[in-house]
Amino acid sequence: MNMNVLISVPIDTGIEHMNPTPISLLVELPETLHGSLVGFLEGRPDWDQDRVFSAAISLFLLQNRSPEQGNDRQTARIYLDSIFRRPADAAS
């Protein structure tokens, strides 16, 4: 059985000084994958499903782009921001 999950994923507006604008997606996940996601998030309070999906999608795109697509700095930035983001209470 598949589970529906609503996520917000940042998209880059192409303006360097602005943060990516989040868009919402409704995705279907296999129930076992959803269970793994829930288990991961329960043990990591500084992560949420939007952060997981941003990291996963950006890493997938970085690893699977064709050589003709060249350097994708915006996608790399989104990936690194997702992975190395500090919890809100530690940032202040």
Backbone as ProteinMPNN parsed JSONL, in Angstrom:
{"seq_chain_A": "MNMNVLISVPIDTGIEHMNPTPISLLVELPETLHGSLVGFLEGRPDWDQDRVFSAAISLFLLQNRSPEQGNDRQTARIYLDSIFRRPADAAS", "coords_chain_A": {"N_chain_A": [[0.843, -1.18, 0.0], [0.5, 2.258, -0.739], [1.495, 5.419, 0.637], [0.337, 8.75, 0.912], [2.218, 11.699, 0.904], [2.747, 14.998, 1.789], [5.004, 17.38, 0.78], [7.365, 20.095, 0.989], [9.51, 21.477, -1.274], [12.487, 23.215, -1.942], [12.839, 25.483, -4.678], [15.019, 26.955, -7.003], [15.088, 30.366, -7.724], [16.761, 31.568, -9.428], [17.882, 33.898, -8.728], [20.631, 35.024, -7.213], [21.011, 36.171, -4.582], [18.743, 35.555, -3.184], [16.819, 33.314, -1.153], [15.963, 29.924, -2.011], [12.665, 29.363, -3.293], [10.096, 27.642, -1.696], [8.145, 24.924, -2.976], [5.132, 23.018, -3.001], [4.622, 19.517, -2.99], [2.759, 16.598, -3.671], [3.298, 13.378, -2.92], [3.432, 9.845, -3.543], [4.381, 7.255, -1.463], [5.826, 4.041, -0.992], [4.534, 2.006, 1.619], [6.431, 0.814, 3.332], [8.71, 2.383, 2.893], [7.762, 4.827, 3.814], [7.427, 4.153, 6.515], [10.113, 3.78, 7.226], [11.036, 6.387, 6.86], [9.536, 7.759, 8.833], [10.58, 6.494, 11.122], [13.266, 7.366, 10.945], [12.927, 10.148, 11.236], [11.803, 10.316, 13.796], [13.935, 9.795, 15.464], [15.568, 11.953, 15.058], [15.237, 14.982, 15.869], [15.962, 17.43, 14.742], [15.589, 17.24, 12.074], [13.166, 17.317, 9.393], [10.464, 16.127, 7.285], [10.477, 17.64, 4.928], [13.091, 18.58, 4.786], [14.481, 16.152, 4.51], [13.494, 15.245, 2.007], [14.337, 17.363, 0.336], [17.124, 17.094, 0.544], [17.414, 14.48, -0.481], [16.31, 14.599, -3.124], [17.873, 16.618, -4.32], [20.45, 15.457, -4.119], [20.062, 13.171, -5.712], [19.621, 14.405, -8.226], [22.099, 15.685, -8.6], [23.823, 13.463, -8.761], [22.902, 12.168, -11.024], [22.876, 13.8, -13.253], [23.497, 14.663, -16.656], [26.637, 14.903, -18.448], [26.445, 16.997, -20.277], [24.827, 18.809, -19.041], [26.39, 20.165, -17.308], [27.794, 22.175, -14.651], [25.97, 22.389, -11.676], [25.379, 24.537, -9.6], [23.332, 25.644, -7.979], [21.677, 23.47, -7.291], [23.55, 21.941, -5.913], [24.056, 23.686, -3.798], [21.549, 23.695, -2.495], [21.479, 21.016, -1.693], [23.724, 20.881, 0.076], [22.972, 22.827, 1.968], [20.737, 21.536, 3.012], [21.822, 19.212, 4.174], [23.731, 20.172, 6.047], [22.418, 21.934, 7.694], [21.816, 23.527, 10.747], [20.104, 22.754, 13.831], [17.291, 24.839, 14.732], [17.426, 25.984, 17.332], [20.149, 25.855, 17.857], [21.244, 27.595, 16.081], [20.833, 30.152, 16.936]], "CA_chain_A": [[0.0, 0.0, 0.0], [1.246, 3.509, -0.807], [1.075, 6.501, 1.522], [0.508, 10.091, 0.355], [2.991, 12.589, 1.766], [2.859, 16.356, 1.254], [6.31, 17.936, 1.114], [7.761, 21.362, 0.363], [10.868, 21.366, -1.785], [12.903, 24.518, -2.462], [13.266, 25.627, -6.064], [15.84, 28.15, -7.123], [14.483, 31.383, -8.585], [17.792, 32.08, -10.306], [18.413, 35.137, -8.166], [21.675, 34.559, -6.302], [20.927, 36.656, -3.213], [17.487, 35.146, -2.568], [16.69, 31.914, -0.791], [15.049, 29.205, -2.899], [11.254, 29.418, -2.958], [9.568, 26.279, -1.584], [6.903, 24.532, -3.638], [4.571, 21.828, -2.36], [4.406, 18.341, -3.821], [2.08, 15.467, -3.058], [3.947, 12.189, -3.46], [3.058, 8.55, -2.994], [5.509, 6.447, -1.034], [5.475, 2.713, -0.482], [4.331, 2.038, 3.071], [7.677, 0.484, 4.03], [9.574, 3.554, 2.82], [7.178, 5.8, 4.731], [7.781, 3.714, 7.864], [11.532, 4.092, 7.433], [11.126, 7.841, 6.996], [9.014, 8.105, 10.149], [11.578, 6.052, 12.099], [14.408, 8.271, 10.845], [12.558, 11.462, 11.773], [11.561, 10.212, 15.238], [15.217, 9.81, 16.156], [16.324, 13.153, 14.699], [14.29, 16.106, 15.97], [16.389, 18.585, 13.946], [15.216, 16.969, 10.686], [11.747, 17.128, 9.08], [10.344, 15.437, 5.995], [10.862, 18.546, 3.847], [14.567, 18.578, 4.729], [14.89, 14.854, 3.962], [13.205, 15.201, 0.579], [15.222, 18.314, -0.346], [18.448, 16.468, 0.464], [17.358, 13.303, -1.355], [16.077, 14.991, -4.517], [19.038, 17.346, -4.838], [21.54, 14.502, -4.299], [19.729, 12.373, -6.895], [19.859, 15.217, -9.423], [23.543, 15.875, -8.75], [24.455, 12.208, -9.149], [22.369, 11.629, -12.273], [22.848, 14.766, -14.359], [24.365, 14.296, -17.77], [27.777, 15.824, -18.591], [26.034, 18.162, -21.055], [24.158, 19.754, -18.151], [27.431, 20.965, -16.677], [27.822, 22.429, -13.221], [24.682, 22.807, -11.135], [25.699, 25.11, -8.287], [22.134, 25.861, -7.171], [21.281, 22.182, -6.733], [24.574, 21.589, -4.919], [23.835, 24.536, -2.619], [20.366, 23.186, -1.788], [21.883, 19.772, -1.041], [24.603, 21.168, 1.219], [22.166, 23.506, 2.989], [19.868, 20.534, 3.645], [22.625, 18.292, 4.981], [24.486, 20.804, 7.121], [21.602, 22.89, 8.449], [21.812, 23.29, 12.181], [18.77, 22.936, 14.439], [16.94, 26.242, 14.944], [17.895, 26.468, 18.625], [21.615, 25.962, 17.849], [21.641, 28.681, 15.176], [20.702, 31.454, 17.588]], "C_chain_A": [[0.887, 1.241, 0.0], [0.64, 4.533, 0.133], [1.283, 7.816, 0.785], [1.229, 10.961, 1.375], [3.073, 13.935, 1.074], [4.182, 16.929, 1.723], [6.475, 19.291, 0.452], [9.216, 21.241, -0.017], [11.274, 22.722, -2.325], [13.228, 24.455, -3.948], [14.036, 26.928, -6.154], [15.201, 29.1, -8.118], [15.481, 31.948, -9.575], [18.389, 33.389, -9.831], [19.35, 34.75, -7.034], [21.445, 34.946, -4.848], [19.645, 36.232, -2.494], [17.525, 33.67, -2.212], [15.76, 31.229, -1.778], [13.607, 29.28, -2.382], [10.711, 27.997, -2.834], [8.286, 26.1, -2.396], [6.413, 23.277, -2.934], [4.334, 20.74, -3.387], [3.629, 17.309, -3.018], [2.654, 14.225, -3.709], [3.382, 10.945, -2.804], [4.321, 7.779, -2.679], [5.021, 5.052, -0.689], [5.425, 2.758, 1.05], [5.624, 1.74, 3.836], [8.654, 1.661, 4.008], [9.073, 4.653, 3.756], [7.511, 5.439, 6.179], [9.236, 3.995, 8.195], [11.74, 5.587, 7.633], [10.655, 8.274, 8.38], [10.01, 7.706, 11.238], [12.806, 6.95, 12.114], [14.099, 9.592, 11.528], [12.318, 11.425, 13.28], [12.86, 10.29, 16.028], [16.043, 11.056, 15.907], [15.405, 14.371, 14.712], [14.698, 17.34, 15.157], [16.1, 18.403, 12.462], [13.693, 16.943, 10.576], [11.659, 16.532, 7.679], [10.717, 16.339, 4.83], [12.379, 18.566, 3.674], [15.083, 17.274, 4.131], [14.667, 14.815, 2.456], [14.067, 16.18, -0.209], [16.61, 17.72, -0.523], [18.439, 15.317, -0.537], [17.205, 13.678, -2.825], [17.296, 15.702, -5.091], [20.228, 16.411, -5.033], [21.291, 13.631, -5.531], [20.035, 13.143, -8.177], [21.346, 15.459, -9.661], [24.231, 14.617, -9.267], [24.052, 11.732, -10.539], [22.279, 12.639, -13.411], [23.808, 14.314, -15.447], [25.511, 15.299, -17.874], [27.406, 17.095, -19.364], [25.37, 19.224, -20.17], [25.149, 20.602, -17.369], [27.274, 21.086, -15.176], [26.465, 22.933, -12.752], [24.876, 23.32, -9.714], [24.462, 25.274, -7.403], [21.671, 24.561, -6.528], [22.268, 21.738, -5.665], [24.388, 22.411, -3.644], [22.638, 24.061, -1.811], [20.714, 21.906, -1.045], [22.712, 20.063, 0.213], [23.852, 21.897, 2.332], [21.273, 22.515, 3.728], [20.657, 19.64, 4.598], [23.223, 18.969, 6.206], [23.714, 21.861, 7.902], [21.633, 22.52, 9.927], [20.397, 23.414, 12.705], [18.534, 24.407, 14.759], [17.48, 26.772, 16.264], [19.414, 26.615, 18.666], [22.086, 27.129, 17.0], [21.583, 30.039, 15.866], [21.731, 31.686, 18.654]], "O_chain_A": [[1.918, 1.265, 0.672], [-0.563, 4.525, 0.395], [2.293, 7.989, 0.104], [0.892, 10.959, 2.559], [3.429, 14.009, -0.102], [4.458, 16.963, 2.923], [5.8, 19.596, -0.532], [10.062, 20.937, 0.824], [10.52, 23.335, -3.08], [13.824, 23.486, -4.419], [13.729, 27.891, -5.451], [14.818, 28.7, -9.218], [15.111, 32.717, -10.462], [19.299, 33.928, -10.461], [18.915, 34.212, -6.015], [21.662, 34.123, -3.958], [19.481, 36.526, -1.31], [18.18, 32.874, -2.884], [14.863, 31.868, -2.329], [13.372, 29.262, -1.173], [10.848, 27.212, -3.772], [7.458, 27.006, -2.488], [7.206, 22.552, -2.334], [3.902, 21.005, -4.508], [3.831, 17.174, -1.812], [2.514, 14.035, -4.917], [2.914, 10.979, -1.666], [5.218, 7.66, -3.513], [3.925, 4.893, -0.153], [6.199, 3.476, 1.683], [5.882, 2.348, 4.875], [9.349, 1.908, 4.993], [9.868, 5.327, 4.411], [7.84, 6.315, 6.978], [9.557, 4.4, 9.312], [12.531, 6.001, 8.48], [11.319, 9.082, 9.03], [10.26, 8.475, 12.166], [13.331, 7.263, 13.183], [14.907, 10.101, 12.305], [12.601, 12.403, 13.972], [12.875, 10.802, 17.148], [17.118, 11.206, 16.488], [14.856, 14.746, 13.676], [13.863, 18.209, 14.909], [16.341, 19.315, 11.671], [13.003, 16.593, 11.534], [12.663, 16.443, 6.971], [11.231, 15.847, 3.825], [12.886, 18.569, 2.552], [16.021, 17.287, 3.333], [15.552, 14.398, 1.708], [14.491, 15.861, -1.319], [17.207, 17.821, -1.595], [19.355, 15.193, -1.349], [17.901, 13.129, -3.678], [17.707, 15.424, -6.218], [20.954, 16.552, -6.018], [22.212, 13.382, -6.308], [20.635, 12.601, -9.104], [21.801, 15.438, -10.804], [25.121, 14.696, -10.115], [24.787, 10.97, -11.167], [21.661, 12.352, -14.436], [24.813, 13.658, -15.171], [25.367, 16.438, -17.43], [27.991, 18.152, -19.13], [25.358, 20.404, -20.52], [24.784, 21.646, -16.828], [26.699, 20.219, -14.519], [25.88, 23.816, -13.379], [24.573, 22.624, -8.745], [24.542, 25.061, -6.193], [21.311, 24.545, -5.35], [21.866, 21.215, -4.625], [24.546, 21.892, -2.539], [22.695, 24.024, -0.582], [20.3, 21.72, 0.099], [22.419, 19.539, 1.288], [24.07, 21.617, 3.511], [21.075, 22.639, 4.937], [20.201, 19.35, 5.704], [23.219, 18.392, 7.293], [24.303, 22.604, 8.689], [21.494, 21.354, 10.299], [19.569, 24.099, 12.103], [19.484, 25.141, 15.03], [17.951, 27.908, 16.315], [19.924, 27.426, 19.439], [23.206, 27.608, 17.175], [22.228, 30.984, 15.412], [21.739, 32.742, 19.287]]}, "name": "protein", "num_of_chains": 1, "seq": "MNMNVLISVPIDTGIEHMNPTPISLLVELPETLHGSLVGFLEGRPDWDQDRVFSAAISLFLLQNRSPEQGNDRQTARIYLDSIFRRPADAAS"}
